[in-house]
């Protein structure tokens, strides 16, 4: 499947973005726990991540069907990267609070409720039908694969780059950068 240029660009960008998402998940959870030590606040973080997907999931699918999916992915990836940069900056300068993390997580989840259906809808248009099964298989490996190394990368940055909160901020910057890579890759894709 990777011999198809456009699918290869999409897939590499998608791997980058999902890796960033895994880094962000660990960093934001670590920040919440570091700030409060509260299991309840960790639960609220899960709610902030899940609620937009439940409420906006259907609308996201409709939007993905009505708008140019390539451009929509570029916009949503750029917005996600920008939201990560805001949170990273708040963290690095030392003023991050729990409500910042919850609000940004909620906004990222709302953006991704539109982004995810777009990704699912676009990739079959980037590859010949005879290689579609292989492409589906490759896409299916991204989330489980990045769950292996994304959290490790986040943990290493939190532990070894300056003070732990500073390291968490750097990890979130890296996560935001991965979404900009995805935006660039989608810019190069021709559907």
C-alpha positions, 0 to 999 in steps of 0.5 A: 500500500505504501507504494502509492505516493498519496497514501504514503504521505497520508499514512506517514502524516497520520502516524506522526499525528497519532504519535503526538496524540499519545504523547499529549494524552500522557502529558496532560494526565501527568500534569493534572495529577501533578497539579492536584493529585486527584483521581476525580480530576483525572476522571474529569479529564476523561470526560472532557476528552469523551464528551465532544466525541459523543455529542459531536460525532454524528455532526462531524461525520456530516461535516466530513461528507459535505466539505473537502476532506483534505482541506478539512484535515489540514484545518483541524490538524492545524487547530489541534497543533495550535491548541497544543501550543497554547497548553505547552506555553502555559505549562512552560511558563508555569501558569497552567491550571487544571481548568486550562487543561480541561478546556483545551482537552475539550476543544481538541476533542471537539476538533477531532470529532470532525477530523476523525471522520474526515480521515476515515473517508479520505484514505480510500481515495488515495489508493487503488482498490486492489490495495485497499485491504492492505491500506486498511490493515496499515491504518489499523496498526497506527493507534496500537503501535503508537500506544507503545512508544508515544507514552515512553517518549512523553515519560522520557521528556517529562523526566529528563528535560529540565523540571518535570512540568517544563518537560511536560510542556516540551512534550506537548510542543512536540505533540503539536509539531506532529500535527503540523507535520500531518498538515504538511503531508496532507498539503502534498496529497492529491486526492 
